Amino acid sequence: MKLLSYVILCCVIALLLGLTLAGKNLIRNGDFEKFNGNEPAGWETTNLGKMLTVVSPSSKAHSGSYAVKCEAKASFGSIMPGMISQKKIQLSGETLQLTLQYHLTSVGKDAGWLAVDFQNTDGSTVGMCEHYLTVSTSDYTLFKAATKRPANAVTCEFRLTLMPEKEGGRLHEGSSILVDDIELISLAPSNEKSAP
C-alpha cells in the first residue's frame, strides 16, 4: 500500500511540475512594467545614452501601466531604429508559442520585425524563426505563432525592431511600434497539435 501511495504522489508531483513549466512565460519583464529610465528591465536596447533615445516606456499600454515603444529617429545622417532584445532565454518542451500585442505606426511601409534565434550549448545558432508585422494598426493587435524547438537548442534570443519593407529599402523617421504582453511559453504535449 505504501508503494502505491508513493507512486501516486510521484505522478501528481510530475504532473504539477509539467503543468507549471508548460505554462511559464520564458520572457522576463514581458509586460514591460519595470523600467530603469528608458531601459526596460531585463532587456538590451539600441538607445545611445543621452545622445539618442529610440526605445522608451509608453503609458499607452495594452494592459498594466506601461508598454515599450521602439521608434525610428534621425541620427548623424541616418535613421536609427529602436530595438529590444533578450538573450539566454532557457528553453524547455518541443513546441514554443510566442504571443504579443503590438500597435504599428508605419511611414513608407516600414514594418515591425521580430526574430527568435535558437542556440545550442556552445552558443552557436542552430535555427531561427522570423516574422514581419506589415500592417499599420489603429490599436493593439494580437500576434501569435508556434514553432518547433530545434532538438539541440537549449537557449534562444528574442529581438524586435523596425525594418524597411523591402530589402535595400530605407527606414523612415516617424515609424514606431508599441509592444506589450510578450509571452514565450512551452506548450504542453496535448496543446501542441492545436497550435497554429
C-alpha positions as CSV (number, residue, x, y, z in Angstrom):
1,M,0.0,0.0,0.0
2,K,2.9,2.4,0.8
3,L,4.4,1.7,-2.6
4,L,1.1,2.6,-4.4
5,S,0.8,5.8,-2.3
6,Y,4.4,6.7,-3.2
7,V,3.8,6.1,-7.0
8,I,0.6,8.2,-6.9
9,L,2.4,11.0,-5.1
10,C,5.3,11.0,-7.6
11,C,2.8,11.0,-10.5
12,V,0.9,14.0,-9.0
13,I,4.2,15.9,-8.5
14,A,5.4,15.2,-12.0
15,L,2.1,16.3,-13.4
16,L,2.1,19.6,-11.4
17,L,5.7,20.3,-12.4
18,G,4.9,19.6,-16.1
19,L,1.9,22.0,-16.0
20,T,3.9,24.7,-14.2
21,L,6.8,24.5,-16.7
22,A,4.5,24.3,-19.7
23,G,2.6,27.5,-18.9
24,K,5.5,29.6,-17.6
25,N,6.5,32.7,-19.6
26,L,10.1,32.3,-20.5
27,I,10.5,36.1,-21.3
28,R,11.5,38.3,-18.4
29,N,9.5,41.5,-17.9
30,G,7.4,40.8,-21.0
31,D,4.6,43.0,-19.6
32,F,7.1,46.0,-19.5
33,E,6.0,47.1,-16.1
34,K,9.6,47.6,-15.0
35,F,11.9,50.3,-16.5
36,N,15.2,51.9,-15.4
37,G,14.8,55.3,-17.0
38,N,14.2,54.5,-20.7
39,E,15.6,51.0,-20.4
40,P,13.1,48.1,-19.9
41,A,14.5,45.9,-17.1
42,G,15.9,42.6,-18.4
43,W,16.2,43.9,-22.0
44,E,19.0,45.3,-24.1
45,T,18.2,48.2,-26.4
46,T,19.7,50.4,-29.1
47,N,19.5,53.6,-27.0
48,L,22.7,55.6,-27.1
49,G,22.6,57.0,-23.6
50,K,21.5,60.7,-23.5
51,M,22.5,61.1,-27.2
52,L,19.6,59.2,-28.8
53,T,16.6,57.5,-27.3
54,V,14.8,55.2,-29.7
55,V,13.4,52.8,-27.0
56,S,11.2,54.2,-24.2
57,P,8.3,53.4,-21.9
58,S,4.8,54.3,-23.1
59,S,1.7,54.8,-21.0
60,K,-0.4,53.6,-24.0
61,A,-0.3,50.1,-22.7
62,H,-2.4,47.0,-23.7
63,S,-2.5,46.0,-20.1
64,G,-0.9,47.3,-16.9
65,S,0.7,50.8,-16.8
66,Y,3.4,50.6,-19.5
67,A,4.3,49.2,-22.9
68,V,7.6,49.6,-24.7
69,K,7.9,51.9,-27.7
70,C,10.5,51.4,-30.4
71,E,10.8,54.2,-32.9
72,A,12.9,55.3,-35.9
73,K,14.7,58.6,-35.4
74,A,17.3,60.6,-37.5
75,S,20.8,60.4,-36.1
76,F,24.1,61.5,-37.7
77,G,22.7,61.4,-41.2
78,S,20.9,58.1,-41.0
79,I,17.7,56.6,-39.5
80,M,18.3,54.6,-36.3
81,P,15.6,52.0,-35.3
82,G,14.7,51.2,-31.8
83,M,15.4,47.6,-30.9
84,I,14.8,45.4,-27.9
85,S,16.5,42.1,-27.3
86,Q,16.7,39.4,-24.6
87,K,19.4,36.8,-24.6
88,K,20.0,33.4,-22.9
89,I,16.3,32.5,-22.6
90,Q,16.3,29.0,-21.2
91,L,14.1,26.6,-23.2
92,S,12.0,23.5,-22.5
93,G,9.5,21.5,-24.4
94,E,9.3,20.6,-28.1
95,T,6.9,23.4,-29.2
96,L,7.1,27.1,-28.3
97,Q,4.3,29.6,-28.6
98,L,5.0,33.3,-29.0
99,T,2.3,35.9,-28.4
100,L,2.4,39.6,-28.1
101,Q,0.3,42.7,-28.5
102,Y,1.5,45.4,-30.9
103,H,0.5,48.7,-32.4
104,L,2.4,49.7,-35.5
105,T,2.6,53.2,-37.0
106,S,4.3,52.8,-40.3
107,V,5.8,55.5,-42.5
108,G,6.6,54.5,-46.1
109,K,5.5,50.9,-45.4
110,D,8.1,50.3,-42.7
111,A,7.4,47.0,-40.8
112,G,7.9,45.6,-37.3
113,W,10.3,42.7,-37.3
114,L,10.7,40.0,-34.7
115,A,13.0,37.0,-34.6
116,V,13.8,34.1,-32.3
117,D,17.3,32.7,-32.7
118,F,17.9,29.2,-31.2
119,Q,21.4,28.4,-29.7
120,N,23.0,25.1,-28.6
121,T,25.2,24.6,-25.5
122,D,28.1,26.2,-27.4
123,G,26.1,29.3,-28.1
124,S,26.0,28.6,-31.9
125,T,22.8,29.4,-33.7
126,V,21.0,26.2,-34.7
127,G,17.7,27.6,-36.0
128,M,15.7,30.8,-36.4
129,C,12.2,32.0,-37.0
130,E,11.3,35.5,-38.0
131,H,8.1,37.4,-38.7
132,Y,7.2,40.7,-40.3
133,L,4.4,42.9,-39.0
134,T,3.5,44.9,-42.1
135,V,0.0,46.4,-41.4
136,S,-0.4,49.7,-39.6
137,T,-2.9,49.3,-36.8
138,S,-5.3,51.7,-35.1
139,D,-5.0,49.9,-31.8
140,Y,-3.3,46.9,-30.3
141,T,-3.3,43.7,-32.4
142,L,-2.6,40.2,-31.3
143,F,0.4,38.4,-32.9
144,K,0.6,34.6,-32.2
145,A,2.8,31.9,-33.7
146,A,4.1,28.5,-32.7
147,T,7.3,26.8,-33.7
148,K,9.2,23.6,-33.1
149,R,12.3,24.0,-31.0
150,P,15.4,22.5,-32.7
151,A,16.4,19.3,-30.9
152,N,19.8,20.6,-29.8
153,A,18.6,24.2,-28.8
154,V,18.9,25.0,-25.1
155,T,18.5,28.8,-25.2
156,C,17.2,31.4,-27.5
157,E,17.4,35.1,-28.2
158,F,14.3,37.3,-28.9
159,R,14.7,40.5,-30.9
160,L,12.1,43.1,-32.1
161,T,12.8,46.2,-34.2
162,L,11.6,48.2,-37.2
163,M,12.7,47.4,-40.7
164,P,12.1,48.8,-44.2
165,E,9.5,46.9,-46.2
166,K,11.9,45.8,-48.9
167,E,15.5,44.6,-48.7
168,G,17.8,47.5,-49.6
169,G,15.0,50.0,-48.7
170,R,15.3,52.8,-46.3
171,L,13.8,53.1,-42.9
172,H,11.6,56.3,-42.4
173,E,11.8,58.7,-39.5
174,G,8.5,58.6,-37.5
175,S,7.7,54.9,-37.8
176,S,7.1,53.3,-34.4
177,I,5.9,50.1,-32.8
178,L,4.3,49.8,-29.3
179,V,4.7,46.3,-27.8
180,D,3.2,44.8,-24.7
181,D,2.5,41.4,-23.1
182,I,5.2,39.4,-24.8
183,E,4.9,35.7,-23.8
184,L,7.1,32.8,-24.9
185,I,5.7,29.6,-23.5
186,S,6.4,25.9,-23.9
187,L,3.2,24.2,-25.0
188,A,2.1,21.1,-23.1
189,P,2.1,18.0,-25.4
190,S,-1.8,17.9,-25.6
191,N,-1.8,21.6,-26.8
192,E,0.9,21.1,-29.5
193,K,-1.5,19.6,-32.0
194,S,-3.9,22.5,-31.7
195,A,-1.2,25.2,-32.1
196,P,-1.5,27.4,-35.3
